[in-house]
């Protein structure tokens, strides 16, 4: 293979890689729009995970009792409001 053939093949490979990498796909068009209920269900999972993490870190000794109780109450209140809204949306 000559030097010119190597340069041409390298250029073609580069162009092919650029096209493959940056070719616009209609991924966004095929995704469905998230509803408020979808968002709330994801947030519920996050809140449950935060409560589990908080309890674990408290048992590990990373939080004093009063900080743990305050953060736990805040997360539980947010979760209760969220669950009420989820229930309301599911009934509608």
N, C-alpha and C positions, 0 to 999 in steps of 0.2 A: 504494500500500500504506500502510495506516495504521500508527501507532506500535504499537498493540496487536497487529496482525498480524506486525509485525517482531519483537516480543518473543516471541510464540508460536512463530514459525518459528525464532528463535534458541534458544529453550528446547528445541524438538524436535530441533534439530541437535545441541545439547549432549548431550541424553539419548542420541541415536543414537550419537554418538562415544564416550560412556562405555560404552555397551553393547558396542560393537565392540571397544573397547580392553580391557575387563576381563571379557569373557564367558569363562567357564571352558571350555576345550576339553579333550578327553580325550587330550591329547598324551602324557601320562605312561603312560596305559593302553596306548597303541599301541606304545610303545617296548619293545624286548626287554631283558631283563636282561643286563648284561655278565657274561661269565664270567671266571674267573681268566685264561684264555688270552687273551681280548680285552685285558684290562688289561696283561698281560705284553707282548703285541705292540705296544701303544701305547708302553709304557715302553721297549721296544727301539728304536723309532723316535726317541724322545727322547734316548736315550743316544747313538745314532749321530750325531744332530744336535749334541749337546754335544761329541762328539769332533771333529767337523768344525769347529765354532766354536773350540774350544780350539787346534787346529792352525793355523787361520787367524790367530787373535790372537797366537799364538807367532811365526808368520812375520812378523807386523806389528810385532813387537818389544814387545808389551805384557807378556810374561811372561819372567822369567829362566829359564834352562835347568833349574835344580833344581825350581822350582815347576811348570814345564810337565811334567817327568818324573813328579813326584809325582801331579799331578792326572790325567795320562794313565794312569798305572798304576792309580789308583783307579777311573777310569771303565772301563778295560779289564777289571779284575777283576769289577766289578759286571755288566758286559755278559756276561762268560763265565758267571757264575752264573745270570744271567737266561736265557741261551741254553740252558743245561743244563736249567733248569726247563721252558722251552718245549718242548724235545725230549721230556722226560719226560711232559708233559701230552699231547702230540700222539700219543705211542705208546699211551697208556692208552685 
